[in-house]
């Protein structure tokens, strides 16, 4: 019986990224204990969104640090999806990860910039700032679940098609629920600006993801 050489991809670099994410979370916990506690209680309490949302400061250091964790773990998950469905990439996984992280960051930043520009044109800066803050808050919170999923899929269980599709469905439903909660919290404002909201929803919350999907799949 001839021995077959088994190629095992090192996960050391992934471990380093995850450890850095843990260190960032530890820094956040130490520097902003009250805010972090309210953030973690978002599943059972709306206190974080109600009180911190009034600040309308999406670029608070707390949010920026959480967004760094968001970028790191979401990019790892996208890499995992890519390697599972497309096979081993023709380039180093580290290089591919950097490309994914760069693309994801640029996508979010450009989309947010366009939202700010449109809000300024229509005189809705304050409302848009609050909307961006809350949307970013929900997605940063969802990134914590992504972190747990990446850890399990990297070290505990082997990814399967059913697991990945189930995870994707969970993330889509959770993201949709977060968007629904933001809309519900701003129901009065939306009813007053219904036309602009529908225009925004189609142009900046649906179309960019459809375009991104088309670009990635082709």
N, C-alpha and C positions, 0 to 999 in steps of 0.2 A: 504494500500500500504506500503510495507516494505521498509524502507530506506536502501540504499546501500552505504556502506562506500567507499569513493573515496581515493585512494592512490596517493598522489602527491609528487613527488620527488623534494626535495629542490634544487634550482639552485644557492644557495648562494655561493658555492665554485666555480661555473663557473663564477659568477659575479666577484669574487676576482681575478681569473685568467685574465679575460678580463680587469679589472681595472689595474692590473700589466702590461699588454701589453700596455695599453694607457700611463702609466707612463714611460715605456721604450721608447716608441715613442716620448714622450715629452722630455726625456733626450737626445735622438738622435737629435731632432729638436733644442734643446738649445745648444748642444755641437758641432754639425756639421751642422750649418744652410745652408751653401752653398751646401755641398754635399747632404744634405737631400732634398733641393729644386730641384737639378738636378735629384735626384733619383725619386722624385714624378712626374717629367716631362717626364718620359720614354715613356709614350704613344704618346707624340707629338714630342719628341726630342731624339736624340741618343747621346747627349752630355755626359751623365753620363758614358755610355759604352766606348765611344771613348777616353775620357780623363782619367777617373779613371781606365779604363781597362788597360792602359799602365803601371800602377803601379804594376799590377799582384799580388796584395796583398789581397787574399781572406780572410785572417785572420786579416784584419784591424778591430779595435774595432767597427767601424760603422757596418761592415758586421756581426760581431759576435752578436751584440745586436739585429740586425734585424733577425738573424737566431734564436735567442731565442724566438722572437715573432712568427716566422715561426713554430717552434716546438710546441709552446703552442696552436696556433689556428688550425694547421693541425691535431694535436692529438685530439682536441675537435671535429673537423669535423669527423674524423675517428670513434670516440666514438659515435657520433650521428648516423652515418651510421650503426654501429654495433647494437646499441640498437633498431633501427628502423626495420632492416631486421632479426635480430636474437632474438629480444625480450629482456626482462629484464635480465641482466647478473646474474649469480649465486653468484657473489661477489659484493662488494661495487663499485659503479661507479667511485669513487675516486681512488680505487686501480686499477681498469681496465684502467683508464686514465693514471695513472703513468706507467703501463706496456706498454701501447700503445706509450706514449711519449718516454720511454726508448728504445723500439724497433725501433721506427722511427729514433731516434738520432743515435743509433748504426748502423742502416742500411746506413744512409747518410755518417757517419764518416768512416765506413769500406769501402764503395764504393769509397769514395774520396781517402782514403789511398791506395787502390789498383790502382786507376788511377795514383796516384803520383809515385808509385813503377814501374808501366809499363812504364810511361813516362821517368823515370830515366834510365830504361834498354835500351830504344831505343834512348836516348839522346834528348828527346823532353820536357825537364823540363819547359823551358820558355813558349813554346806554350801551354802546358797543364795548367800551372798556369793561363795564360790569359783565357783559355777556362773555367776553374773551376770558376774563378772570374765572368765571364759574365753569366754563367749558374746559379750560386748562386744568382747573382743580379736579374735575371728575376724571379727566384722562390721566392725570398724574396718579390719582387714587387707583385707577384701573391698572396702571403700570406695576403696582405692587403685586397684583395677582399674576401679571405677566412674569414678574420676577420669580415667583414661586413655581409657575409652570415651566419656565426655562430650567430652573434647578432640577426639577423632577425629570424632565425630558433629557437632560444632559447626563445625570448621574444615577437616576433610580430606574426609570423605565425606558424601553426603546420606543421611539415614535412609531405609530401606525397610522394608516389612513383614517381610521375611525376616530382615533384620539385627536388627530390634528383637525379634522373636520368639526369634531365636537368642540374643541377649543376655539376654533374660528367662529363657530356659531355663538358660543358664549360671549366672545369679545364683541361681536357685532350687536348682539342683543343688549349687552351692558352699555356699549357706546350709545346705542339708540335710546336706552333708558335714561342715560345721563343727559342727552340732548333734550329728551322729553321733560325732564325735571327742570332744566334751565328754562325751557319755553313756558312751563307751568308757573315758575316763579316770576316770570315777566309777562304773564298773560294780559294784564291790563295795558301795558305798553304796546304789546303786539297787536292787540285789538284796535288800538289807535293808529298804528302804522302797518296795517295788515298787508297792503300792496307791497310796501318795501320789504316786509318780512318774507313774503312769498318769493319775491325777486331774489332776495339774499339766499334763501333756502335752496332755490334751484341753481343759482349761479355759483355759490361758494360752499355749500354743504353737500351737494349731490354731484354736480358736474365735475369738480376736480378729482373726485375719487373714481368716477367712471373713466375719465381721461387717463388717470394714473394706471388703472387696471388694464386699459387697452395698450398703453405703452409697455407695461411690464410683460404682459402675455405675448406681445408680438416681438 
